Amino acid sequence: MTPTRGRADAAITPFWLRLPRFFLFPLQAEPLLYAAVLALASLIVFVVPLPFVAILVEIGILLAASRYAFKVIHFSSQGFLHTRDFPTQSDPDLVGLPWKLFAVLLVMGAVTAACGLLSKNLSILAWAVMSLALPAVVVTLVQTASIGESLNPGQWWSVMRAMGWPYLSLWAFLFFLSGGTDIAVPMLVPLVKPWMLLPLINFALIYFSWAMAALLGYAMYQYHDALGIDLRFVSRANPAERDASDEAREIDAHVADLIEHGEADIAIGIAYDAARVAENDLHAQRRYHRVLAVAGKQEDLLRHGKSFIELLMRGKLESEAMSVHATCVAKDPSFLCLNPSNIVSFAQLQWRAGDARAALALLKGFDKRYAGHAAIPDAYELAARVLIQGMDRRDLAKPILDVMKKRYPKTPQTEEVRWLLRDDDPTTRGATLAG
């Protein structure tokens, strides 16, 4: 993440003018139901009245609420302002963020404590700096998923510099929201029975944490350009996208506004018309695809996804094409690319990124889904390589080699897998070399 000095998007209402909406955010159907379930889960401590059970239950509730809060921040920062619009395809990095934030807070707490050993005034100063930096820490963590980057004061300053003076307002609003539970619970305690006190406290904590998440995510959305955040209808996949025409930006803004106000069908029509007359325009095709995803038009999304993936691959945008493929597969596990070789390319990307399991998941059943295709030997070779070099599972790679010997005995891919497994079958070696 490399935030730069910039200003807020003038087309986006400033976060300080939308404060009431952040209080309403947790009251949407999905988060309200989820918060109620999590809060009521605390009643387990009365069913099994053991100290360690109470601790485990509360940790579980805190973890689940924190994960959802990071999900809210992540999607809100991209411009998804209603939970009904959240994409079904979530970032796997979000799952571990609560633990990473806990680790960051432990380090920051240790530093503050160490300062206290040296001087009381130094301890107060350290606490003030850490408190002021906390929103920037969370922003950095959401964008990088890195503990190291989140502990880097240079990154904190980059976020503060990107937002400018409004960062102080953001910090103040978040600070006051963090104390909302202390204000709300005493007011509500006389209205509930004693056994409902723990669920009430948990619900209040969840409610205010998700309101804070919505506020922070929206502030990131407002300053998306300065923070380098990709929006739902605007991508920075390549430099040319940053220079979209004024007309394209106007369409983006209009479509986003329609989506936000529940006019998805009209937004789809506008995005479709723009994409239809510009079949090779990545910006127009990207906009149309994302509108379909937000609106939940699965059939149209899958149909457009096939041609969109091809367009992205022709433009050498493999990572984005892989993301589109993942979205389509999440909607329909039987989704097939027009060009099966793209799946092998996606698996190679995952393999180079060090994610062996993701690479294998893409290659699983490739020979059956794309029976007879010329890319099957490549898929076999890559799967075997991942199993051998990435997972140390030579036992699982040997059956692949057996199939390759039988079906593709004279191909370089079979010879490569033989070498990886140090296979010394003289009959196969002669046949392969003869080819």
Helices and strands as residue ranges (DSSP letters): G 15-17, H 19-24, G 25-27, H 29-41, H 44-47, H 51-77, G 83-85, G 92-96, H 97-118, H 120-144, H 147-150, H 153-163, H 166-178, H 180-188, G 189-191, G 194-196, H 197-222, H 224-227, H 239-242, H 246-260, H 264-276, H 282-295, H 298-314, H 318-331, H 341-352, H 356-363, H 366-369, H 376-385, I 386-390, H 394-407, H 412-421, H 426-434
